[in-house]
Amino acid sequence: ATNRTVIWTVSPSGYATVAGGKVTAVQAGSCKVTATAGGKSASCAVTVEEAETAELLYTLPGETVISASSGTCLNTGLKLLEHASTETPQYTILLEAKGGDSLDANKWPDLVHCLTETGNTSNLPGFSACTYPTDGKTHFAYYSFGFDDAILCDTVEHAKTKIRYVIQLDGTKFRVGSTCCTLSAWKQTQATISDVPQTFLIGAAQNADGTTKQQFWDGTIYQCKVYKGLLSDSKVQSFIGGD
């Protein structure tokens, strides 16, 4: 072409975008990308098998030790469920951690916490992953505790090894998994979704008004990433597998 200014088009729209020749996936499907310059054109077929559209909101700056004895935890500053009643909460949390030798299930240590205490366990707004002294498992609950929770870690012994955890929230649905526990099927919370003003904590819980930290978790956090949106199954499984 004499005029080498390239005009890029995608047809049909909605499956991918293109800028400067770089194609970005939008959603699964097929389309045709065409480059036109000086009256000449060339096209290629593009098939999107899956698209990663989740936005990274938070990443842990570096390996961090948290301790029950010193009362330390990580406050991400993220109010993930602040508008849960009017917006669809859609988040993916990737976490790699190793509990210390002093991790004590009898103290109900809380690995992750974004919860508002109401005293009503059947409708307890937010989410929490707490190790139960009754069975040594780390239970994950979403807006209610009991019959509809899921297991993030199956034993205290496993919790004291280096494990990768995944938590995904999608409106009223949730699923979790880890290196030692297969990713669960999507579960449906039985409670009413409501707003949660508390920030997302790693390694502790907080009381109703957020002024006091409690249920501290002992160990090392190696990485934590929080995405707004749902990472694909392959991305989640790759993380759990250590890739």
N, C-alpha and C positions, 0 to 999 in steps of 0.2 A: 504493500500500500504506500502511496505517496504521502498521504496524511496518516501518520502512525499513532494518532490519538485513539486509544482503545476504549470502546464502550462495552461494558459487560452487562449481560442480562441473564436472568434465570427464569426458566419456564417448566412447569407451573411454579408459582411462588409458594413460599411457606415451608419448603424443605431445606433450603440452604440460601445463604447470601454470598455475594462475591464482591471483593474490593481489591483493586490492584492485582487481580489474578489469584488472590487467596480465597479459597472457598471455606466457609464456616457452616457447620451443620446446625440446623434448627430443630428438625424432628425427623423421625424415621420415614423414609419414602424415596422416590426417584424423581429426578428432574434433569433438565438439560441446561448446561452453562454455555453461553455463546459469547465470543469475543468478536467485535466488529470494528474495522478500521479502514477508512478510505474506500468504502464500498465493498470490501472483502470481509469474509467472516469464516470462522471455524467454530465447531461445537464439540462438546464431549458430554457423555452421559455420566451422571453422578448418582450413586446409590448411597443413601445414608442408612446404615444399619442401626445405629443408635446415636443420640446426641447428648453431650454433656452441657447442660444449661445452668447448672447450679452455680451460685455466686459465693466465693470464699469470703466469709465475714470475719473469721478469726483464726489465727494460727499461733501456737505457743512459740514464744521467741527462742526458747532453748530448754534443754533438760532441766527439770525442776524437782527438788526434793521437798515434800510436804510432810509435816509431822504432827501427830496428835499431842505429843508432849509440849511442843512449843505453840500449839494452836495455830498452825499455818495452813493456808489453803490457797487456791487460785480463784480470784474473782475476775471473770472474763469481761464484766461490764455489759454483757449482752442480755437484753430483756426479750428473750425469744418469744414469749407468750403474752406480751403486754397487751396485744389487741386480738387475742385468740378468738374472742366471741364474735368479732366482726370480720376477721381475716382468716383464711385457711392456713394454719401453721404447716409449713413444709420445710423440714430441716434434715440435714444429714450430719451426724457427729462422728468423727473418727478419732479414736483415742488409743494410745499405747502406754501401758503402765505396768509397774511391778510393785506389788505390795511388799512392805518390809517385814522382817522377821517378827516385829512387834505388832503386826496387824492383828487386832483382837476383835473377833466377831461378837463377843459379849458386849461390846460398846456400840453395836449397830453402826459400824462405820459407813459413811455415805461417799461413794465414788463420784457420782454426779448428782446435782441437785438444782432444780428450778421449780420451786414449789411454794405455795402459800398454805400455811397450816390453818385448818379450819376446825379440826377436831372431829370431822366426819370422814372416816376412811373410805366410805363408798362414793364420795364425791370430793376428792382432795385435789384442788386445782394444781396442775403442773405435772412434772415428772421427777422421778428419783430412782437411783440405783443404790440399794443399800444391802449390806451383807447381814443376813439373819442369823442370830445365834442358835435358833431352833433347828436349822438344817445346814448351816455353813455356806449356803448358796447366796449369790448376789442377785437379788430380784430387781427387775426394772418395772416400775409402775407408771402408768400414764393416766392421770386424773382420778385414779382409784386404786386401792390396794386389794389384794385377795385373788379371786378366781380368774381375773383377766390379766394378771401380770405375766411377765416373761423372764427367763433366766439368762443373765449375762455371763455368769461364771458359776460352775457347778460345785466347787469346793474351795475352802479356805486355802488349801495347799496350792491349787492352781492359781488362786488370786495372788500368791506370793511368787509367782513366776512372771516372766515378761509376756504380756498378753496384749493382743490388739482387739479392740472393741468397736462395734458399729451400732449406732442408734439412728433410726429413721422415723420421722414423724410426718404424717400426711393427713391433715385434718383430724378426724376422729380415729384414724388408723395408726398403728405403729408396729415396728418389728425391730428386733435386736439380734445380735450374734457376736461371736468372738472366736479367737483362736481355738478355744476349748469347747465352745458351744455352737452348733450349727445355726446359721441364720434362720430365725423363726419365720413361719408364714405370717402374713399380715394379720394382726389382731385388731379387734374393734373395742375401743374403750366403752364401758357401760355407763359412763358418767356424762354429765353435761359439760361441754367445753366453755370455759370462762376465762377472763383475763387474769394474768399473773404478773404483778408488778415487780416480783423479785428477780434479781439478776442470776445468771447461770454460774453456779459454783462448781469447782472441781476439788474434791477432797474434803468436803464438809457439808453440813446442812445448816440452815438458819431458822430462827424462830419466826413467829407470825409477822412481826413488824420489821424483820431483817436487821435488828440491832445486835443480835447475839449469834455467834457461830457455835455449832455443836456437832456431835457425831463425827469427829475428825477421822480421816483415813490416813494411815501411815504408808509411805512408799515414795516411789519416783515416777514422775510423769515424763515420758520421753517425747511424746508429740501429741498434739491435739489440734484438730482442724474442725471448724464449724462452717457448714455451707447453708445458704438459703436456697432450698430446692433439694431435689432428690438425685443423688448420684446413681448412675446405671448399675444394674446387677453385676456386670463384669468388673466395674470399678470397685464396687464394694467387696466382691469376692477376692479381687486381686489384693486389696489392702489386708483383708483378714489372712490371706495366704502369705503375707510378708513381702509382696512385691513393691 
